[in-house]
Amino acid sequence: MTKRQFKLFLPQCIQFSVTLGGILLVMTACQNPTAKENAKVEEDPLTAIEAMVNETKAIAEAEENRVEEKTIKTLDSLAFLKFDPGSAPDRLYQAIRAGKKLRMEVFLFKTLNFEKDKSQVLPAMQTELSQMTKIMQAFPAFRFEIAAHTQGVGDPILHLTLSQDRATAILETLVKMGIDPARMKATGYGDDLPVADSAMPEGRLANERVELTFLK
């Protein structure tokens, strides 16, 4: 007489016993999970996509590191300029070295102080503009806006015109110094964007300013 008994004791194994002529035979049958898992990996498209994404990220990171190394070398070549601390070129130089997102920054010119109701670029402005030119020539991909603002007291229409004339005068000076005009935009904002209270003398002084911002 033959008797069979089955027992499941592992996730991938089955043990069974058979009695033949009074002799008990116990046997175990197991599947190979490793082979099954390997087959699953080969057939899973998500795994292949993930591998491609990781490879693309690695290439992008390597390229980013290469660009950063080039940027540092370019900045080192500009160190001889000896920027005036707090000037627009100095702050831009430091921002690039620190890896900041330039489109989020505003660079205030320190010496671009015009005579009252005038838009003529003065000799005292030349050094700061010349140093800014050197940086822009070293980084030809940069595109930026020259933004001029007025103090906030007086005829707003006249101030809008005056601020536009000042921004344009700065742009024209930078063109003469060697920057492609296609990389720049000159905008006069008049009294529209004050940074301080124009009722106070120090507030009016702060409001009348020229800034450089980066374009998208």
Beta strands, then each sheet from edge to edge (+ up, - down):
strand 1: 3-10
strand 2: 13-20
strand 3: 23-30
strand 4: 107-108
strand 5: 144-149
strand 6: 184-190
strand 7: 209-214
sheet 1: 1+ 2- 3+
sheet 2: 4+ 7- 5+ 6+
end
